[in-house]
Amino acid sequence: MSMFCYQCQETAKGTGCTIKGVCGKIDKVANLQDLMIYTLKGIAILQKKGLEDGIKFTKANHFMLNSLFMTITNANFDDAAFIQIIKEGIELREEIKKELVGKGIDLGELHDAATFVVESDSELLAKSESIEVGILATENEDVRSLRELIIYGIKGIAAYAEHAFNLGKENEAIYDFIVKALVATLDNTLSADDLVALTLETGKFGVDVMALLDAANTGAYGNPEITEVNIGVRNNPAILISGHDLKDLEELLEQTKDSGVDVYTHGEMLPAHYYPFFKKYSNFVGNYGNAWWKQNEEFEAFNGPILFTTNCIIPPRDSYKDRVYTTGATGYPGFIHIKEREDGKAKDFSEIIAHAKNLPAPKEIETGKIVGGFAHAQVFALADKVIEAVKSGAIRKFFVMAGCDGRMKSRNYYAEFAEKLPKDTVILTAGCAKYKYNKLNLGDIGGIPRVLDAGQCNDSYSLAVIALKLKEVFGLNDVNELPIAYNIAWYEQKAVIVLLALLHLGVKNIHLGPTLPGFLSPNVAKVLVENFGIAGIGTVDEDLKVFLG
């Protein structure tokens, strides 16, 4: 076993990748990611001591967000980037120590995570391979399971907090919780019950961070509105922007608006078209392609350069790898990385724009339009219509089918499920799971489309807000009394925090697939089943009988 990772849904045999990640990361990168997390735990130990004395750590907070984001599945495959950031983390850790000692704070006996030293890259790599750094350092399977569930939750929190930060929105309580959670995963005095409680608290901060990002996005770009998005192409050179970061998109559009270069979205960037702000750019053409896992064939056809703003990279084909760029927390060996903002100035996208001008226009792979923009403000605007449809029986049930898409053939279940749903049901979706059914002709109910796309995975917050509003309108005591069923697909750590957020809000009987997480031990899975009604999926026909009673 040269590595161990089981943080994504596609992990080998459903139990863990031990030689090379199914995602494509090599053992060296996997081990460096473990050491990155270990380093952050050491920093958190020191931050916690400072927080107890009222000291704030702005630099460390921002370092935490970016570093955690880098370790999310499919975000960063660049071993050199991890070596550099771990070194920076160790330097930051020592700076914090000096600050604390200088203020008379007794550090006491510290955990190895807060004290280890590496003198060279080879020592750093050796440390990354040591057992105490990795997931399996926790011997008790149930404790390990809960610790990792918390870690994956805060990775999702960090991703959303970083997007909000890029738009000028922060919440100190979120930073403080990340510190608390990281330290707790090294605390051997905590019982399984303590860790279960912390897991639910992670869900609470998942709700908080999604609310923060929702406020950041809508404050900057307006409330999403019903929008038809073009999926065809024009005959101009173009850039394809993938990922989730709307600030990167804004700056790219501003720098391309008079350049003759078009911009298309890909994957989870599709919902950017729903925001009023972006509609002023005439070169913002539409969406190209489908979910992240189809990128090899689709990027080849696009012809122009591709910009990754967040995770969802897969190892590229030689035919297009020389025209892929990364920015933010993302990275891949050989890809050009666009530097971070400095001194309040926008990122410089001149290199990728110049590259685009020398390449052919995209090849058309499909035509038509898809409809989205059903975040909470837009649904509330249709509230009377929706409520009347429910009361009259025109809408029998809503199905929340948020989450992720992925490569496994078993995920075709979700397309079949959507097609077989009765005509008096409506799908509420967010995330890239939508690509399994957002191009199907499922019709509408009295003018209400049967697929209501709220946006990116973080916009699952909108689906929760909608559910809570319906609960209020219908005068119910419990959100679980609503005619809403949850059939959610998961893939990576942002889906984990969405799930924990729903559990915190009291949502029960969520079906999760296509498989339950490999990091859930049998006992932890049992707790989720018994307390929250978490279930897997079966066949479409069997599950429809369960959902429709």
N, C-alpha and C positions, 0 to 999 in steps of 0.2 A: 504494500500500500504506500504509494508515494504522495498521496494527498487524500483529503476527505472533505466532501462538500455535498450537502443535500438540501440546499436552500431553495431550489426551484422545482417545479412540478415534473420536469422531464428528467430528473436525476436518475442515474443508471439503476435499472431493476426496481425503481421506486424506493431504494434504500440508501444510495449514496454513490457518487463518482469517486473512484479510488486511484485511477491511473491518469485519466484526462477527463475534463468536463464535457458532458454532452453539448454544452453551450459552445465549446471550442477552446476554452482556456486550458493552458498547460498546467502541469503540477506546480511549476515554479511560481506562476502567477497566483494560483489558488493558495499556496502557502504564504506568499507575500500579503495576500488579502487578509489571511488569518493574523499575521503579524501586525498589519495595520490596525485591525480591531483591538488586538492586545495592547498596542501602543496607546490607542484612544482610551482604553480602560485605565491605563496608568495615568494619563493626563486627567481623566475624570476623578480619580482618587484625590489628586491634588486640588482640583477645582472644588470638590465637595468640602474640603477643609477650608478653602478660602470663602466659599459661599456661607459657611457657618459663621464667619466673621464679617459678612456683608461685603466681601470683595467681589467685583464683577470681572469677567474675563471675556471681553468682546472678541479679541483676536482668536482665542481658543474656541469660542462658540462657533465662529465662522469656519475655522479649520475643521471642527467636528463635522459640520454639515457636508462640506465638500468631500472629506475623507470617507465618511459613511456612504455617501452617494457613489463614490468610485467603486465600492465593493458590491453594489447591486448587480444582479445577473445581467450579463450582456452590456455592461456599461464601459468597462475598461479592461483591456487585455494586455496593456503595455507594462512589462516588467520594469522597465527603466523608470516609468512614471511612479510606480509604487515604491521603488527603492528611494527615489528622491523625496517623496512625500513622507515616508517613514523617517528618513533622516531629519526632515523639517519638524516632524512630530516630536522626535527625541530632543531636538534643540528647544522647541517650545516648552516641552515638559521641564527641562532644566531651567529655563527662564522663569517659569511659574514657581519652581522650588526656591529660587533666589528671592523672588518677590515675597513669598510667604515667610521665609526665614528672616528677611529684612524687616518684616512687620512683626517679628517676634512670635510667630506661630510655630508651635512645636509639631514637627512632622511625625515624630514617633517612628515606630517600625513600619516600613512601607512594603507593600507587595512587590514581587519581582517585576510586575508590569510597570511599576513606577520607578524602577531602579536599574534595569538592565542597560548595559552599555555595549555598543558594537564599534570596533575600531576601523573596520573595513567593510567593503561590500561582501566579501566572502564570509565574514563573521555574521553580517546581517542575514545573508542567505541561510547560513547554518542555523541561526536562531529561528528563522521562519519554519524550518523543518523539525524543530524540537517539539516534543509531545505536549509540553505545558502551554504552548502557544495555541494549539489547535482545538477544534471542537471536542475531540475525544479526550481532552485533559479532564473533563468532568466524567467520572466513572459511572455514577448513578444515572441510569438511562432516563428516568423520569425528570430528575433535576436538569439533566442535559437538555432534554426536550423543551422544558419550560424556559430555560435560559436562552436557548436558540430562538424560540418563538418570540421572546421579548426583543432579542437582538434584531431579528428580521423586521419586527414591528417598528423599531426605532430607525432602521434603515429607510423604511417607507416614510416615516415622519421627517427624516432629514432631507429626503428628496423633495417633498412638498414644501418644507420650510425654506430650502434653498431657492426654489422658484419664487416664493413670496418675498424673500430677501432681495432678489434681483429686481423686484418691483417696489422696493422700499418699505416692505411690511415685515415687522418682527414681533415676537412675543417672548419675553424673557422667561416666562414660566415653561415654555417648550424647551428652551436650552437647559434650564435647570432639571427638567425631567429626564432629558437624555443623559445628563451627568448621573443622576440618581440611578437610572436603569443600568447604565454601564457598570457602575460600582457594584450594584446588587448582584450582577452575574459573576462576581468574584467572591461573594460573601457566603462562606460555607455554613454559617449559622442559620441561614434562611431555610425554612421548611418548604415542602411542596405547596402547602396552603398559602404561605407567604408569597411564593412565586406566582401562584394562580391569581392572587389579588393584584400583584404587580402587572400581570398580563392584562387584566381588565382595566387597570389604570392606564396602561399603554393604549388601549382602545379609546379611553377618554381623551387622551392627548392626540389621538388620531382624528377624532371629531374636531378638536380645537385647531389642529394644523390645517385641516381641509377647509374649515371656516375661514381661517386666516388667508389661505390661498384664494378662496372664492372672492373674498373682499379685495384682495390685491388685483386679481384678474379683472373683476367687474369695475373696480375703481379706476383702473387704467384704460380699459377697453370697452366699457359699457356692458350691459346685460346681454347675454346671447339671445338671438332672436331667430325665428323660423327662417331657414335659409336653404335654397337649392344650390348644391355645390356641383360644379362641372367636373366630369371625370374624363373628358376628352382633352385634346392638346391643340396648341397653336404652332405656327411655323416660325418660332423665334428660339434662339438659344435660351437655355433655362438652367436654373438651380433647383434641386429637390431638397427640401428641408424636412428632416425627420426628428422624432423625439417629442419633447413636451414644453420646452422653454419659450414662452411667448415674447419675452424681452429680446431674445436672440432674433426671433422672427421680425419683430418691429424694426430692429436696427438693420437687418438685412433688406427689408422692403424699402426703408428710407434711403439706403445706399444704392439700390438698384432701380429706383423709380424712373430715372431719366437715362438709364444706361442701355436700353434695348434688350435687357435680359429679363425674362419672365421668371416667376417664382411659383413652384407647386409644393403642396404639402404631401407628406407621406405618413402613413401609420397614425400614431396618436396626435399628430399635428393637425389632422383633418378639422377638429372642432374650432380651430382659429378662424375659420370662415364664418362662424356663427356670430363673432363679435363685431358690432357696428364699426369700431375703429378701423379695422383692417379693410373695410370695403372701399375706402377712398383710393386704394392703390390699384391703378388700372392694369398693372403687370402681375397682380396676384390672381393667377388664372384658375386654379382649381386643385383637385386632389389627384395624385397619380398612384395607382396601384392599390395594394391591399394591406393586410397585416404584415408585421415585421418579418415573419419567417419566409415570406416569398421574395425577399429583397434580392437574392442572387439573380433570378431571371429578370426581375423588373428593373433593377439598377442597370443591368446590361442594356436593356431596351431604352432606358431614359436618355442615354447618350451624354448628358451634361453632368456637371459635378454634383455631389451629394454632401450635405452638411448634417452631421449628427450633433444634436444639441444635448441629448441625454441617452439613456440606455436603449437597447434593442439592436445592437450591432451583432452581426454574425460574421464569421470568417469569410472574407470576400473572394470572389473569383479573380484570377489574374487579369481578365478582360476589362475590369473597371476599377481595380484597387488603386490605381494611380490618380483617380479623380474623386476620392473620398476624403473629406475633411472632418475633423472633430473639434469640439470646443467644450468648455466647462469641465465636468467630471469625466467625460468620455475620453477614450484613447485606444489606439490599436497600432502595433508596430508597423512603421512605414507610412501611416496616414499623416497628413499635415495637420498640426494642431494650431488652431487660432487662439491667440493669447487672450487672457482675461482683460476686463476693463481696467483702465488706470486713470487716476486723477479725475474720476467722474465722467470720463469720455466714453463714447460707444466703442464696442469692439470694431476692429478694422477688418472688413470683409473684402477689401480691394483685391486680394490675391485670388479668391474663389470667383469673384466677378470677372476678372480678367481671363481666368481659365475658361469660364463659361462662354465668353465671346468667341473663343477659338474652337468651339465644339458644335456639332450638328444639333438641330432641334430634336426634342423627344419623339420617339416612335409611338404612335397611337396604339394602345393595347385594349382600349374599351371606349365607349361613348355613352353619353346620357348624363343624368343627374341623380344625386342622392340628397335626401332631406334630413336636416338635423336642426339643433338649436333649442331643444326642449329642456333647458335648465329651469330651476325653480321659478324664476321671475316670469318666464314665458308660460309655463304651465299654470301659474297663478292667474295670468291674464286670461287663460282659457278655463278658469276654475268653474264658472257657471255651467259651461258646456260639458265639462268632464263630470261634474257632480250630477247633472241631470241625466247624463248617459248611464251613470251607475244606478241612480234611483229608478230609472225606467227599465233597467235590466239590459239595456243595449250593450253595456260593458259588464260582463260577468266577473272578470277577474283581471288583475294586473300581474305580470310576471317580471320581476327584476332579474335581468340576465346580463348583469354587469361583469366586469373582470377582463380576462386576457384571452387572446387567441394563442395558438401554438401549433407545432408541427405534427403532433400525434394524430393518426387517423381517427382515434377515438373521439377527437373533438368534433368530428362531423356530426356527432350526437346533437350538438347545439343547433346546427342548421336544420336537421331533421325535426328536432323539437319545435323550432320556430314554425316550420312549415305545417306541422300537424296540430298546432294549437288551434282550438276552435275560433271561428271568425268573430266571436264576441269577447275576445281577450286582447289585451294590449301589452306589448313588451316595453319595459322601461330599461334602457341600457346606458352604459358609460364604459369607457375603456376600449381596447381593441377587440374585445369579444364580439363587438358589433359587426365585424367584417364577415362573420359566419352567416349573417342574415340581412344586413342593411341594403343589399342590392336585390333582395327577393321582392317580388310583387305581392305583398301581403295585404294590400288594400287599406281601407280606412273604416272607421265607424262614425257615421254622421259628420264626416269632415275631419275627424281626429285620426291621424295616421296610426296604424297598428304597431309601428316601431317608433318610439319616442327616444331620440338620442340626446342625452344631456351633455355629452362631451367626453373629456378625457377621463382616465381612471379616477383622478382626484374629484371629478364631478359626480362621483357616487355620493358625495355630500348632498348634491341637489336632490338625488333620489330619496335620501333620508329626510331632507327637509319637506319634500312633497308628501312623503308618508306621514310625517308628524302633523302636517297641515290637514291632510284628509282625516286623520284621527280626531283632530279638533273640530272640523266641520261636521263630522258625523256624530260627534258627542260620545266618542268611545273612551273607555278607561285604559285600554291597552292597545298598543300599535299592532299586536298580533291578532286583533279582532278584525282588522281591515281585510278586504278581499285582495290581498297581495301575497304572492308566493315568491320565494327566492331560490333561483336556480343559477348559481354563480360558477363561472369558470375561473380558475386561478392559474398563475404561472410563476410570478416572482414576488418580491418583498413588498411592493406597493399594494398588491392584492392582499397580502397578509394584513397590512394595517387597515385596509378597507374592511376586511372581515372582523378584525378586533373592534373597529369603530361601531359596526353594526351590533356586535354583541354588547358593547357598552350601552347602546341605545335601547337594549332590551329586545332586539329582534331575535326570534327563535325559529327553529325548524328550517334552517338554511341548508339547502342541498349544495354540496361543494364537489366539483369534479375537474377533469375527468377521473382523477384519483385523489384520495386524501393525502395530505403532505407526508413525505417520508420522515420528516423530523418530529412527527407526533408519535410518541411511544404509545403502546397499547393502553397504558393506564391514563395518560393524558388525553388520548382520544376518547376514552370511556367517560372522563369528566365532561368533555365537551358534548358528548352524546346525551349523557344523563341530565346535565344542567341546562343545555341550550338546544337540544334536539338536532345537533349537527348530523348530517347524513351524507352519504355518497350518492352516486347516480347509478341507475340500473339501465334497462332498455327504455327507449322513448315511450313506448306504449305502456309499460309498467308504471313509469313515473307519472305519466299523464293521469292515470287512474288514481294515483296517490294525491296528486295536486288538485284534481278536480272533484275528488270525493265521490 
